[in-house]
Amino acid sequence: MMKKVLFICIGNTCRSQMAKGFFNTLSSSKSADSAGMKPETHVEPSAIKVMNEVGIDISHYKPKKLTFEMNDLFDVIVTMGCVDDCPLTPREKTIAWTIEDPKGKSLDKYREVRDTIRNHVEKLILDIIEKK
């Protein structure tokens, strides 16, 4: 059974949006979403640009707030380096990735973070999500 995955970070503008884009492109389930502890108003243009470079369009994604109810809707919750380990999420379904926030940095930093996220998402799909 394919699992539903929630990617979370602070602003829900860069890392978690890129992870959602990769997961929904690379997995057969396309059942990922993203949220933030303190969501901003839009996805960062640099995140959209570097994802377009690898053929994934996240321009229509919108940041949203992480809620307690989301804990019940998802099988796996992946944090991208939240403060205090994203205290809203249940430990038994939370995986913590420490990924640098590229916001406000160069496009090269966005590309580096994008590629790191892609590697993490590919491993997640193989190791956890599609395991029988």
C-alpha positions as CSV (number, residue, x, y, z in Angstrom):
1,M,0.0,0.0,0.0
2,M,1.3,3.4,-0.9
3,K,1.8,5.8,2.0
4,K,0.8,9.4,2.1
5,V,3.6,11.7,2.9
6,L,3.7,15.2,4.4
7,F,6.8,17.3,4.0
8,I,7.1,20.2,6.4
9,C,9.4,23.1,7.0
10,I,9.0,26.6,8.6
11,G,7.7,28.8,5.8
12,N,6.5,26.1,3.3
13,T,8.1,28.2,0.5
14,C,11.2,26.2,-0.6
15,R,12.4,22.9,0.8
16,S,9.0,21.2,1.5
17,Q,7.6,22.4,-1.7
18,M,10.5,21.0,-3.7
19,A,10.2,17.7,-1.8
20,K,6.5,17.5,-2.6
21,G,7.3,18.2,-6.3
22,F,9.9,15.4,-6.4
23,F,7.8,12.9,-4.5
24,N,4.7,13.5,-6.7
25,T,6.8,13.2,-9.8
26,L,9.0,10.2,-8.9
27,S,6.6,8.0,-6.9
28,S,3.7,6.0,-8.4
29,S,1.3,7.2,-5.7
30,K,1.6,11.0,-6.1
31,S,0.3,11.3,-2.6
32,A,2.5,13.9,-1.0
33,D,1.6,17.3,0.3
34,S,3.5,20.0,2.2
35,A,2.9,22.5,5.0
36,G,4.7,24.9,7.3
37,M,4.9,25.9,10.9
38,K,4.7,29.6,9.8
39,P,3.6,29.5,6.2
40,E,4.4,32.5,4.0
41,T,2.2,33.8,1.2
42,H,3.9,32.2,-1.9
43,V,6.4,29.7,-3.0
44,E,9.9,31.3,-3.5
45,P,10.5,32.2,-7.2
46,S,14.0,30.7,-7.0
47,A,12.6,27.3,-5.9
48,I,10.1,27.4,-8.8
49,K,13.0,28.2,-11.2
50,V,15.4,25.5,-10.0
51,M,12.6,22.9,-10.1
52,N,11.7,24.0,-13.6
53,E,15.3,23.3,-14.6
54,V,14.7,19.6,-13.8
55,G,11.3,19.5,-15.5
56,I,9.0,19.9,-12.4
57,D,6.5,22.7,-12.2
58,I,5.7,23.8,-8.7
59,S,4.5,27.3,-9.7
60,H,0.9,26.4,-8.8
61,Y,1.8,25.2,-5.2
62,K,0.6,27.4,-2.3
63,P,2.0,27.4,1.2
64,K,-0.3,26.2,3.9
65,K,-0.2,25.9,7.7
66,L,0.6,22.7,9.5
67,T,-2.3,21.6,11.6
68,F,-2.8,18.9,14.2
69,E,-5.4,17.2,11.9
70,M,-2.7,16.6,9.3
71,N,-1.1,14.1,11.7
72,D,-4.0,11.7,11.0
73,L,-4.1,12.3,7.3
74,F,-0.5,11.2,6.5
75,D,1.4,7.9,7.1
76,V,4.9,9.5,7.0
77,I,5.8,13.1,8.0
78,V,9.2,14.4,6.9
79,T,10.6,17.5,8.6
80,M,13.2,19.6,6.8
81,G,15.0,21.0,9.8
82,C,12.2,22.6,11.9
83,V,12.9,24.3,15.1
84,D,12.5,21.9,18.1
85,D,11.8,19.0,15.7
86,C,8.4,20.3,14.6
87,P,6.7,19.6,18.0
88,L,3.2,19.1,16.3
89,T,4.1,15.8,14.7
90,P,4.0,12.4,16.3
91,R,7.5,10.9,16.7
92,E,6.5,7.4,15.5
93,K,5.7,8.7,12.0
94,T,8.2,11.6,11.7
95,I,11.5,11.4,9.8
96,A,13.8,14.3,10.4
97,W,16.0,15.6,7.5
98,T,18.5,18.3,8.2
99,I,18.4,20.3,5.0
100,E,19.7,23.9,4.8
101,D,17.1,26.6,4.0
102,P,18.1,28.2,0.7
103,K,15.8,31.2,1.1
104,G,17.6,34.5,0.4
105,K,20.7,32.7,-1.0
106,S,22.1,32.2,-4.5
107,L,20.5,30.1,-7.3
108,D,23.5,27.7,-6.9
109,K,22.5,27.2,-3.3
110,Y,18.9,26.5,-4.4
111,R,20.3,23.9,-6.9
112,E,22.4,22.3,-4.2
113,V,19.5,22.0,-1.9
114,R,17.2,20.8,-4.7
115,D,19.6,18.0,-5.5
116,T,20.0,17.0,-1.9
117,I,16.2,16.9,-1.5
118,R,15.9,14.8,-4.7
119,N,18.4,12.2,-3.3
120,H,16.5,12.1,0.0
121,V,13.1,11.7,-1.7
122,E,14.4,8.9,-4.0
123,K,15.7,7.1,-0.9
124,L,12.5,7.6,0.9
125,I,10.5,6.2,-2.0
126,L,12.7,3.1,-2.2
127,D,13.3,2.4,1.5
128,I,9.9,3.2,3.1
129,I,7.2,4.1,0.7
130,E,7.3,1.3,-1.9
131,K,8.5,-1.4,0.4
132,K,6.1,-4.3,0.4
